[in-house]
Amino acid sequence: MIRIMSKNRLEAFSDGVIAIIITIMVLELQPPHGTAVEDLAGVLPGWLRYALSFVYVGIYWVNHQ
């Protein structure tokens, strides 16, 4: 027997999937190894990739709502 998911249940499921995706993305961030501004340069590309990915996933989530 095939059961079709209701619209509210499908939205709740996809919200959960998006929340998990954002959580996994945060786990990839690395802190700077020191307190100087120069230490930030080593991790800045990863943080910028995270910010861009977060915006992309956020836009997808808003459009899906």
PDB file of N, H, CA, C and O in Angstrom:
ATOM      1  N   MET A   1       0.832  -1.181   0.000  1.00  0.00           N
ATOM      2  CA  MET A   1       0.000   0.000   0.000  1.00  0.00           C
ATOM      3  C   MET A   1       0.880   1.250   0.000  1.00  0.00           C
ATOM      4  O   MET A   1       1.758   1.395   0.851  1.00  0.00           O
ATOM      5  N   ILE A   2       0.653   2.124  -0.926  1.00  0.00           N
ATOM      6  H   ILE A   2      -0.060   2.007  -1.618  1.00  0.00           H
ATOM      7  CA  ILE A   2       1.421   3.361  -1.036  1.00  0.00           C
ATOM      8  C   ILE A   2       0.655   4.468  -0.325  1.00  0.00           C
ATOM      9  O   ILE A   2      -0.517   4.716  -0.610  1.00  0.00           O
ATOM     10  N   ARG A   3       1.339   5.127   0.606  1.00  0.00           N
ATOM     11  H   ARG A   3       2.291   4.925   0.837  1.00  0.00           H
ATOM     12  CA  ARG A   3       0.716   6.247   1.317  1.00  0.00           C
ATOM     13  C   ARG A   3       1.352   7.536   0.832  1.00  0.00           C
ATOM     14  O   ARG A   3       2.576   7.631   0.741  1.00  0.00           O
ATOM     15  N   ILE A   4       0.556   8.500   0.529  1.00  0.00           N
ATOM     16  H   ILE A   4      -0.438   8.424   0.603  1.00  0.00           H
ATOM     17  CA  ILE A   4       1.037   9.794   0.068  1.00  0.00           C
ATOM     18  C   ILE A   4       1.136  10.728   1.275  1.00  0.00           C
ATOM     19  O   ILE A   4       0.211  10.838   2.080  1.00  0.00           O
ATOM     20  N   MET A   5       2.280  11.392   1.373  1.00  0.00           N
ATOM     21  H   MET A   5       3.031  11.302   0.719  1.00  0.00           H
ATOM     22  CA  MET A   5       2.522  12.292   2.481  1.00  0.00           C
ATOM     23  C   MET A   5       1.703  13.568   2.315  1.00  0.00           C
ATOM     24  O   MET A   5       1.568  14.086   1.206  1.00  0.00           O
ATOM     25  N   SER A   6       1.156  14.073   3.417  1.00  0.00           N
ATOM     26  H   SER A   6       1.265  13.653   4.318  1.00  0.00           H
ATOM     27  CA  SER A   6       0.408  15.326   3.345  1.00  0.00           C
ATOM     28  C   SER A   6       1.379  16.485   3.129  1.00  0.00           C
ATOM     29  O   SER A   6       2.580  16.350   3.361  1.00  0.00           O
ATOM     30  N   LYS A   7       0.856  17.610   2.688  1.00  0.00           N
ATOM     31  H   LYS A   7      -0.120  17.720   2.499  1.00  0.00           H
ATOM     32  CA  LYS A   7       1.699  18.771   2.388  1.00  0.00           C
ATOM     33  C   LYS A   7       2.411  19.267   3.639  1.00  0.00           C
ATOM     34  O   LYS A   7       3.598  19.592   3.583  1.00  0.00           O
ATOM     35  N   ASN A   8       1.706  19.332   4.767  1.00  0.00           N
ATOM     36  H   ASN A   8       0.743  19.068   4.812  1.00  0.00           H
ATOM     37  CA  ASN A   8       2.330  19.805   6.009  1.00  0.00           C
ATOM     38  C   ASN A   8       3.438  18.867   6.474  1.00  0.00           C
ATOM     39  O   ASN A   8       4.481  19.311   6.954  1.00  0.00           O
ATOM     40  N   ARG A   9       3.204  17.592   6.331  1.00  0.00           N
ATOM     41  H   ARG A   9       2.357  17.231   5.941  1.00  0.00           H
ATOM     42  CA  ARG A   9       4.212  16.625   6.750  1.00  0.00           C
ATOM     43  C   ARG A   9       5.441  16.693   5.843  1.00  0.00           C
ATOM     44  O   ARG A   9       6.567  16.582   6.327  1.00  0.00           O
ATOM     45  N   LEU A  10       5.244  16.870   4.562  1.00  0.00           N
ATOM     46  H   LEU A  10       4.329  16.960   4.169  1.00  0.00           H
ATOM     47  CA  LEU A  10       6.360  17.002   3.627  1.00  0.00           C
ATOM     48  C   LEU A  10       7.159  18.270   3.918  1.00  0.00           C
ATOM     49  O   LEU A  10       8.388  18.246   3.861  1.00  0.00           O
ATOM     50  N   GLU A  11       6.481  19.377   4.230  1.00  0.00           N
ATOM     51  H   GLU A  11       5.482  19.396   4.276  1.00  0.00           H
ATOM     52  CA  GLU A  11       7.183  20.609   4.576  1.00  0.00           C
ATOM     53  C   GLU A  11       7.989  20.440   5.851  1.00  0.00           C
ATOM     54  O   GLU A  11       9.122  20.913   5.933  1.00  0.00           O
ATOM     55  N   ALA A  12       7.422  19.774   6.845  1.00  0.00           N
ATOM     56  H   ALA A  12       6.501  19.389   6.778  1.00  0.00           H
ATOM     57  CA  ALA A  12       8.147  19.536   8.096  1.00  0.00           C
ATOM     58  C   ALA A  12       9.367  18.659   7.861  1.00  0.00           C
ATOM     59  O   ALA A  12      10.425  18.894   8.446  1.00  0.00           O
ATOM     60  N   PHE A  13       9.227  17.649   7.009  1.00  0.00           N
ATOM     61  H   PHE A  13       8.368  17.458   6.533  1.00  0.00           H
ATOM     62  CA  PHE A  13      10.355  16.776   6.683  1.00  0.00           C
ATOM     63  C   PHE A  13      11.466  17.552   5.990  1.00  0.00           C
ATOM     64  O   PHE A  13      12.635  17.420   6.352  1.00  0.00           O
ATOM     65  N   SER A  14      11.110  18.357   5.003  1.00  0.00           N
ATOM     66  H   SER A  14      10.160  18.464   4.709  1.00  0.00           H
ATOM     67  CA  SER A  14      12.142  19.114   4.286  1.00  0.00           C
ATOM     68  C   SER A  14      12.768  20.181   5.177  1.00  0.00           C
ATOM     69  O   SER A  14      13.952  20.481   5.020  1.00  0.00           O
ATOM     70  N   ASP A  15      12.009  20.767   6.113  1.00  0.00           N
ATOM     71  H   ASP A  15      11.048  20.524   6.241  1.00  0.00           H
ATOM     72  CA  ASP A  15      12.596  21.704   7.078  1.00  0.00           C
ATOM     73  C   ASP A  15      13.652  20.998   7.926  1.00  0.00           C
ATOM     74  O   ASP A  15      14.714  21.559   8.194  1.00  0.00           O
ATOM     75  N   GLY A  16      13.360  19.773   8.345  1.00  0.00           N
ATOM     76  H   GLY A  16      12.497  19.318   8.127  1.00  0.00           H
ATOM     77  CA  GLY A  16      14.322  19.000   9.130  1.00  0.00           C
ATOM     78  C   GLY A  16      15.570  18.678   8.338  1.00  0.00           C
ATOM     79  O   GLY A  16      16.680  18.754   8.866  1.00  0.00           O
ATOM     80  N   VAL A  17      15.399  18.319   7.077  1.00  0.00           N
ATOM     81  H   VAL A  17      14.498  18.257   6.649  1.00  0.00           H
ATOM     82  CA  VAL A  17      16.552  18.013   6.224  1.00  0.00           C
ATOM     83  C   VAL A  17      17.420  19.251   6.048  1.00  0.00           C
ATOM     84  O   VAL A  17      18.646  19.161   6.118  1.00  0.00           O
ATOM     85  N   ILE A  18      16.807  20.394   5.823  1.00  0.00           N
ATOM     86  H   ILE A  18      15.812  20.467   5.766  1.00  0.00           H
ATOM     87  CA  ILE A  18      17.568  21.639   5.655  1.00  0.00           C
ATOM     88  C   ILE A  18      18.295  21.995   6.947  1.00  0.00           C
ATOM     89  O   ILE A  18      19.440  22.445   6.898  1.00  0.00           O
ATOM     90  N   ALA A  19      17.660  21.804   8.100  1.00  0.00           N
ATOM     91  H   ALA A  19      16.730  21.438   8.140  1.00  0.00           H
ATOM     92  CA  ALA A  19      18.323  22.072   9.383  1.00  0.00           C
ATOM     93  C   ALA A  19      19.533  21.164   9.572  1.00  0.00           C
ATOM     94  O   ALA A  19      20.564  21.605  10.080  1.00  0.00           O
ATOM     95  N   ILE A  20      19.418  19.911   9.172  1.00  0.00           N
ATOM     96  H   ILE A  20      18.580  19.553   8.760  1.00  0.00           H
ATOM     97  CA  ILE A  20      20.555  18.991   9.282  1.00  0.00           C
ATOM     98  C   ILE A  20      21.682  19.411   8.351  1.00  0.00           C
ATOM     99  O   ILE A  20      22.853  19.337   8.724  1.00  0.00           O
ATOM    100  N   ILE A  21      21.344  19.851   7.146  1.00  0.00           N
ATOM    101  H   ILE A  21      20.393  19.912   6.843  1.00  0.00           H
ATOM    102  CA  ILE A  21      22.360  20.310   6.192  1.00  0.00           C
ATOM    103  C   ILE A  21      23.127  21.493   6.757  1.00  0.00           C
ATOM    104  O   ILE A  21      24.355  21.529   6.676  1.00  0.00           O
ATOM    105  N   ILE A  22      22.418  22.467   7.332  1.00  0.00           N
ATOM    106  H   ILE A  22      21.420  22.438   7.398  1.00  0.00           H
ATOM    107  CA  ILE A  22      23.076  23.642   7.908  1.00  0.00           C
ATOM    108  C   ILE A  22      23.958  23.229   9.082  1.00  0.00           C
ATOM    109  O   ILE A  22      25.054  23.765   9.246  1.00  0.00           O
ATOM    110  N   THR A  23      23.496  22.288   9.899  1.00  0.00           N
ATOM    111  H   THR A  23      22.606  21.853   9.766  1.00  0.00           H
ATOM    112  CA  THR A  23      24.294  21.823  11.031  1.00  0.00           C
ATOM    113  C   THR A  23      25.574  21.146  10.566  1.00  0.00           C
ATOM    114  O   THR A  23      26.639  21.384  11.134  1.00  0.00           O
ATOM    115  N   ILE A  24      25.485  20.319   9.557  1.00  0.00           N
ATOM    116  H   ILE A  24      24.619  20.126   9.095  1.00  0.00           H
ATOM    117  CA  ILE A  24      26.675  19.644   9.040  1.00  0.00           C
ATOM    118  C   ILE A  24      27.643  20.657   8.443  1.00  0.00           C
ATOM    119  O   ILE A  24      28.856  20.498   8.575  1.00  0.00           O
ATOM    120  N   MET A  25      27.131  21.689   7.790  1.00  0.00           N
ATOM    121  H   MET A  25      26.146  21.818   7.683  1.00  0.00           H
ATOM    122  CA  MET A  25      28.013  22.715   7.229  1.00  0.00           C
ATOM    123  C   MET A  25      28.794  23.415   8.327  1.00  0.00           C
ATOM    124  O   MET A  25      29.968  23.731   8.135  1.00  0.00           O
ATOM    125  N   VAL A  26      28.164  23.669   9.491  1.00  0.00           N
ATOM    126  H   VAL A  26      27.210  23.412   9.647  1.00  0.00           H
ATOM    127  CA  VAL A  26      28.839  24.364  10.591  1.00  0.00           C
ATOM    128  C   VAL A  26      29.972  23.509  11.139  1.00  0.00           C
ATOM    129  O   VAL A  26      30.994  24.046  11.567  1.00  0.00           O
ATOM    130  N   LEU A  27      29.812  22.194  11.135  1.00  0.00           N
ATOM    131  H   LEU A  27      28.981  21.758  10.788  1.00  0.00           H
ATOM    132  CA  LEU A  27      30.848  21.316  11.673  1.00  0.00           C
ATOM    133  C   LEU A  27      32.145  21.407  10.891  1.00  0.00           C
ATOM    134  O   LEU A  27      33.203  21.061  11.417  1.00  0.00           O
ATOM    135  N   GLU A  28      32.090  21.862   9.649  1.00  0.00           N
ATOM    136  H   GLU A  28      31.231  22.143   9.221  1.00  0.00           H
ATOM    137  CA  GLU A  28      33.285  21.967   8.815  1.00  0.00           C
ATOM    138  C   GLU A  28      34.087  23.240   9.075  1.00  0.00           C
ATOM    139  O   GLU A  28      35.216  23.360   8.597  1.00  0.00           O
ATOM    140  N   LEU A  29      33.526  24.196   9.824  1.00  0.00           N
ATOM    141  H   LEU A  29      32.610  24.099  10.212  1.00  0.00           H
ATOM    142  CA  LEU A  29      34.243  25.443  10.098  1.00  0.00           C
ATOM    143  C   LEU A  29      35.397  25.196  11.059  1.00  0.00           C
ATOM    144  O   LEU A  29      35.262  24.442  12.023  1.00  0.00           O
ATOM    145  N   GLN A  30      36.522  25.831  10.793  1.00  0.00           N
ATOM    146  H   GLN A  30      36.631  26.443  10.010  1.00  0.00           H
ATOM    147  CA  GLN A  30      37.696  25.716  11.650  1.00  0.00           C
ATOM    148  C   GLN A  30      37.964  27.063  12.316  1.00  0.00           C
ATOM    149  O   GLN A  30      37.887  28.097  11.651  1.00  0.00           O
ATOM    150  N   PRO A  31      38.274  27.077  13.603  1.00  0.00           N
ATOM    151  CA  PRO A  31      38.614  28.346  14.264  1.00  0.00           C
ATOM    152  C   PRO A  31      40.028  28.771  13.893  1.00  0.00           C
ATOM    153  O   PRO A  31      40.846  27.931  13.515  1.00  0.00           O
ATOM    154  N   PRO A  32      40.327  30.062  13.994  1.00  0.00           N
ATOM    155  CA  PRO A  32      41.706  30.509  13.751  1.00  0.00           C
ATOM    156  C   PRO A  32      42.642  29.918  14.804  1.00  0.00           C
ATOM    157  O   PRO A  32      42.218  29.629  15.923  1.00  0.00           O
ATOM    158  N   HIS A  33      43.897  29.740  14.451  1.00  0.00           N
ATOM    159  H   HIS A  33      44.241  29.975  13.542  1.00  0.00           H
ATOM    160  CA  HIS A  33      44.863  29.132  15.367  1.00  0.00           C
ATOM    161  C   HIS A  33      45.465  30.137  16.339  1.00  0.00           C
ATOM    162  O   HIS A  33      46.166  29.747  17.272  1.00  0.00           O
ATOM    163  N   GLY A  34      45.205  31.407  16.137  1.00  0.00           N
ATOM    164  H   GLY A  34      44.636  31.724  15.379  1.00  0.00           H
ATOM    165  CA  GLY A  34      45.738  32.434  17.029  1.00  0.00           C
ATOM    166  C   GLY A  34      44.748  33.579  17.163  1.00  0.00           C
ATOM    167  O   GLY A  34      43.603  33.496  16.718  1.00  0.00           O
ATOM    168  N   THR A  35      45.221  34.652  17.791  1.00  0.00           N
ATOM    169  H   THR A  35      46.151  34.720  18.153  1.00  0.00           H
ATOM    170  CA  THR A  35      44.346  35.803  18.015  1.00  0.00           C
ATOM    171  C   THR A  35      44.674  36.989  17.115  1.00  0.00           C
ATOM    172  O   THR A  35      43.991  38.012  17.165  1.00  0.00           O
ATOM    173  N   ALA A  36      45.694  36.864  16.307  1.00  0.00           N
ATOM    174  H   ALA A  36      46.249  36.033  16.265  1.00  0.00           H
ATOM    175  CA  ALA A  36      46.078  37.966  15.419  1.00  0.00           C
ATOM    176  C   ALA A  36      45.207  37.974  14.171  1.00  0.00           C
ATOM    177  O   ALA A  36      44.625  36.957  13.793  1.00  0.00           O
ATOM    178  N   VAL A  37      45.130  39.132  13.545  1.00  0.00           N
ATOM    179  H   VAL A  37      45.602  39.958  13.852  1.00  0.00           H
ATOM    180  CA  VAL A  37      44.335  39.275  12.327  1.00  0.00           C
ATOM    181  C   VAL A  37      44.910  38.392  11.212  1.00  0.00           C
ATOM    182  O   VAL A  37      44.160  37.887  10.377  1.00  0.00           O
ATOM    183  N   GLU A  38      46.215  38.207  11.195  1.00  0.00           N
ATOM    184  H   GLU A  38      46.825  38.617  11.873  1.00  0.00           H
ATOM    185  CA  GLU A  38      46.850  37.384  10.165  1.00  0.00           C
ATOM    186  C   GLU A  38      46.404  35.918  10.267  1.00  0.00           C
ATOM    187  O   GLU A  38      46.346  35.209   9.262  1.00  0.00           O
ATOM    188  N   ASP A  39      46.095  35.478  11.476  1.00  0.00           N
ATOM    189  H   ASP A  39      46.142  36.053  12.292  1.00  0.00           H
ATOM    190  CA  ASP A  39      45.628  34.098  11.649  1.00  0.00           C
ATOM    191  C   ASP A  39      44.264  33.877  11.021  1.00  0.00           C
ATOM    192  O   ASP A  39      43.930  32.760  10.626  1.00  0.00           O
ATOM    193  N   LEU A  40      43.488  34.922  10.929  1.00  0.00           N
ATOM    194  H   LEU A  40      43.759  35.829  11.250  1.00  0.00           H
ATOM    195  CA  LEU A  40      42.161  34.824  10.328  1.00  0.00           C
ATOM    196  C   LEU A  40      42.245  34.578   8.824  1.00  0.00           C
ATOM    197  O   LEU A  40      41.334  33.990   8.241  1.00  0.00           O
ATOM    198  N   ALA A  41      43.316  35.018   8.203  1.00  0.00           N
ATOM    199  H   ALA A  41      44.056  35.495   8.677  1.00  0.00           H
ATOM    200  CA  ALA A  41      43.462  34.857   6.752  1.00  0.00           C
ATOM    201  C   ALA A  41      43.470  33.391   6.337  1.00  0.00           C
ATOM    202  O   ALA A  41      43.028  33.064   5.235  1.00  0.00           O
ATOM    203  N   GLY A  42      43.959  32.511   7.187  1.00  0.00           N
ATOM    204  H   GLY A  42      44.318  32.776   8.082  1.00  0.00           H
ATOM    205  CA  GLY A  42      44.006  31.097   6.846  1.00  0.00           C
ATOM    206  C   GLY A  42      42.639  30.425   6.832  1.00  0.00           C
ATOM    207  O   GLY A  42      42.417  29.483   6.071  1.00  0.00           O
ATOM    208  N   VAL A  43      41.721  30.903   7.670  1.00  0.00           N
ATOM    209  H   VAL A  43      41.901  31.668   8.289  1.00  0.00           H
ATOM    210  CA  VAL A  43      40.403  30.273   7.752  1.00  0.00           C
ATOM    211  C   VAL A  43      39.326  31.076   7.035  1.00  0.00           C
ATOM    212  O   VAL A  43      38.192  30.612   6.913  1.00  0.00           O
ATOM    213  N   LEU A  44      39.654  32.248   6.568  1.00  0.00           N
ATOM    214  H   LEU A  44      40.575  32.624   6.667  1.00  0.00           H
ATOM    215  CA  LEU A  44      38.670  33.109   5.927  1.00  0.00           C
ATOM    216  C   LEU A  44      38.022  32.484   4.691  1.00  0.00           C
ATOM    217  O   LEU A  44      36.810  32.623   4.529  1.00  0.00           O
ATOM    218  N   PRO A  45      38.761  31.806   3.811  1.00  0.00           N
ATOM    219  CA  PRO A  45      38.091  31.181   2.653  1.00  0.00           C
ATOM    220  C   PRO A  45      37.026  30.163   3.058  1.00  0.00           C
ATOM    221  O   PRO A  45      35.964  30.102   2.438  1.00  0.00           O
ATOM    222  N   GLY A  46      37.293  29.374   4.076  1.00  0.00           N
ATOM    223  H   GLY A  46      38.155  29.424   4.580  1.00  0.00           H
ATOM    224  CA  GLY A  46      36.303  28.397   4.537  1.00  0.00           C
ATOM    225  C   GLY A  46      35.075  29.084   5.102  1.00  0.00           C
ATOM    226  O   GLY A  46      33.953  28.634   4.871  1.00  0.00           O
ATOM    227  N   TRP A  47      35.269  30.162   5.836  1.00  0.00           N
ATOM    228  H   TRP A  47      36.180  30.527   6.025  1.00  0.00           H
ATOM    229  CA  TRP A  47      34.139  30.903   6.409  1.00  0.00           C
ATOM    230  C   TRP A  47      33.311  31.568   5.311  1.00  0.00           C
ATOM    231  O   TRP A  47      32.085  31.625   5.401  1.00  0.00           O
ATOM    232  N   LEU A  48      33.982  32.066   4.282  1.00  0.00           N
ATOM    233  H   LEU A  48      34.978  32.019   4.209  1.00  0.00           H
ATOM    234  CA  LEU A  48      33.251  32.682   3.168  1.00  0.00           C
ATOM    235  C   LEU A  48      32.452  31.632   2.391  1.00  0.00           C
ATOM    236  O   LEU A  48      31.327  31.893   1.964  1.00  0.00           O
ATOM    237  N   ARG A  49      33.034  30.448   2.210  1.00  0.00           N
ATOM    238  H   ARG A  49      33.948  30.236   2.557  1.00  0.00           H
ATOM    239  CA  ARG A  49      32.289  29.356   1.562  1.00  0.00           C
ATOM    240  C   ARG A  49      31.074  28.978   2.390  1.00  0.00           C
ATOM    241  O   ARG A  49      30.002  28.724   1.841  1.00  0.00           O
ATOM    242  N   TYR A  50      31.235  28.938   3.722  1.00  0.00           N
ATOM    243  H   TYR A  50      32.106  29.144   4.168  1.00  0.00           H
ATOM    244  CA  TYR A  50      30.100  28.630   4.585  1.00  0.00           C
ATOM    245  C   TYR A  50      29.019  29.692   4.448  1.00  0.00           C
ATOM    246  O   TYR A  50      27.839  29.364   4.329  1.00  0.00           O
ATOM    247  N   ALA A  51      29.416  30.970   4.465  1.00  0.00           N
ATOM    248  H   ALA A  51      30.375  31.236   4.562  1.00  0.00           H
ATOM    249  CA  ALA A  51      28.432  32.060   4.369  1.00  0.00           C
ATOM    250  C   ALA A  51      27.667  31.981   3.049  1.00  0.00           C
ATOM    251  O   ALA A  51      26.447  32.141   3.029  1.00  0.00           O
ATOM    252  N   LEU A  52      28.372  31.738   1.956  1.00  0.00           N
ATOM    253  H   LEU A  52      29.364  31.609   1.972  1.00  0.00           H
ATOM    254  CA  LEU A  52      27.717  31.626   0.658  1.00  0.00           C
ATOM    255  C   LEU A  52      26.778  30.417   0.621  1.00  0.00           C
ATOM    256  O   LEU A  52      25.664  30.513   0.105  1.00  0.00           O
ATOM    257  N   SER A  53      27.217  29.298   1.158  1.00  0.00           N
ATOM    258  H   SER A  53      28.122  29.220   1.576  1.00  0.00           H
ATOM    259  CA  SER A  53      26.373  28.103   1.193  1.00  0.00           C
ATOM    260  C   SER A  53      25.149  28.328   2.076  1.00  0.00           C
ATOM    261  O   SER A  53      24.048  27.892   1.739  1.00  0.00           O
ATOM    262  N   PHE A  54      25.342  29.011   3.212  1.00  0.00           N
ATOM    263  H   PHE A  54      26.236  29.365   3.486  1.00  0.00           H
ATOM    264  CA  PHE A  54      24.238  29.294   4.114  1.00  0.00           C
ATOM    265  C   PHE A  54      23.192  30.165   3.426  1.00  0.00           C
ATOM    266  O   PHE A  54      21.993  29.919   3.551  1.00  0.00           O
ATOM    267  N   VAL A  55      23.647  31.178   2.703  1.00  0.00           N
ATOM    268  H   VAL A  55      24.621  31.379   2.601  1.00  0.00           H
ATOM    269  CA  VAL A  55      22.717  32.049   1.970  1.00  0.00           C
ATOM    270  C   VAL A  55      21.977  31.245   0.905  1.00  0.00           C
ATOM    271  O   VAL A  55      20.769  31.410   0.734  1.00  0.00           O
ATOM    272  N   TYR A  56      22.685  30.387   0.195  1.00  0.00           N
ATOM    273  H   TYR A  56      23.666  30.254   0.334  1.00  0.00           H
ATOM    274  CA  TYR A  56      22.062  29.575  -0.847  1.00  0.00           C
ATOM    275  C   TYR A  56      20.997  28.652  -0.251  1.00  0.00           C
ATOM    276  O   TYR A  56      19.884  28.577  -0.772  1.00  0.00           O
ATOM    277  N   VAL A  57      21.327  27.955   0.828  1.00  0.00           N
ATOM    278  H   VAL A  57      22.231  28.016   1.251  1.00  0.00           H
ATOM    279  CA  VAL A  57      20.364  27.060   1.466  1.00  0.00           C
ATOM    280  C   VAL A  57      19.205  27.868   2.052  1.00  0.00           C
ATOM    281  O   VAL A  57      18.055  27.431   2.004  1.00  0.00           O
ATOM    282  N   GLY A  58      19.510  29.048   2.607  1.00  0.00           N
ATOM    283  H   GLY A  58      20.444  29.402   2.646  1.00  0.00           H
ATOM    284  CA  GLY A  58      18.454  29.910   3.139  1.00  0.00           C
ATOM    285  C   GLY A  58      17.481  30.375   2.063  1.00  0.00           C
ATOM    286  O   GLY A  58      16.271  30.402   2.286  1.00  0.00           O
ATOM    287  N   ILE A  59      18.005  30.740   0.900  1.00  0.00           N
ATOM    288  H   ILE A  59      18.988  30.718   0.719  1.00  0.00           H
ATOM    289  CA  ILE A  59      17.136  31.152  -0.206  1.00  0.00           C
ATOM    290  C   ILE A  59      16.272  29.975  -0.657  1.00  0.00           C
ATOM    291  O   ILE A  59      15.084  30.143  -0.935  1.00  0.00           O
ATOM    292  N   TYR A  60      16.867  28.792  -0.729  1.00  0.00           N
ATOM    293  H   TYR A  60      17.831  28.656  -0.503  1.00  0.00           H
ATOM    294  CA  TYR A  60      16.103  27.597  -1.108  1.00  0.00           C
ATOM    295  C   TYR A  60      14.993  27.346  -0.088  1.00  0.00           C
ATOM    296  O   TYR A  60      13.867  27.028  -0.469  1.00  0.00           O
ATOM    297  N   TRP A  61      15.300  27.485   1.206  1.00  0.00           N
ATOM    298  H   TRP A  61      16.215  27.743   1.515  1.00  0.00           H
ATOM    299  CA  TRP A  61      14.303  27.240   2.257  1.00  0.00           C
ATOM    300  C   TRP A  61      13.167  28.250   2.184  1.00  0.00           C
ATOM    301  O   TRP A  61      12.000  27.876   2.300  1.00  0.00           O
ATOM    302  N   VAL A  62      13.496  29.535   1.993  1.00  0.00           N
ATOM    303  H   VAL A  62      14.445  29.839   1.899  1.00  0.00           H
ATOM    304  CA  VAL A  62      12.459  30.574   1.907  1.00  0.00           C
ATOM    305  C   VAL A  62      11.568  30.335   0.696  1.00  0.00           C
ATOM    306  O   VAL A  62      10.348  30.464   0.798  1.00  0.00           O
ATOM    307  N   ASN A  63      12.146  29.993  -0.433  1.00  0.00           N
ATOM    308  H   ASN A  63      13.137  29.888  -0.515  1.00  0.00           H
ATOM    309  CA  ASN A  63      11.347  29.741  -1.628  1.00  0.00           C
ATOM    310  C   ASN A  63      10.482  28.499  -1.485  1.00  0.00           C
ATOM    311  O   ASN A  63       9.406  28.427  -2.077  1.00  0.00           O
ATOM    312  N   HIS A  64      10.925  27.542  -0.726  1.00  0.00           N
ATOM    313  H   HIS A  64      11.800  27.600  -0.245  1.00  0.00           H
ATOM    314  CA  HIS A  64      10.162  26.312  -0.523  1.00  0.00           C
ATOM    315  C   HIS A  64       8.983  26.552   0.418  1.00  0.00           C
ATOM    316  O   HIS A  64       7.980  25.841   0.350  1.00  0.00           O
ATOM    317  N   GLN A  65       9.098  27.545   1.291  1.00  0.00           N
ATOM    318  H   GLN A  65       9.912  28.122   1.346  1.00  0.00           H
ATOM    319  CA  GLN A  65       7.991  27.858   2.199  1.00  0.00           C
ATOM    320  C   GLN A  65       6.877  28.504   1.430  1.00  0.00           C
ATOM    321  O   GLN A  65       5.846  28.849   2.008  1.00  0.00           O
TER     322      GLN A  65
END
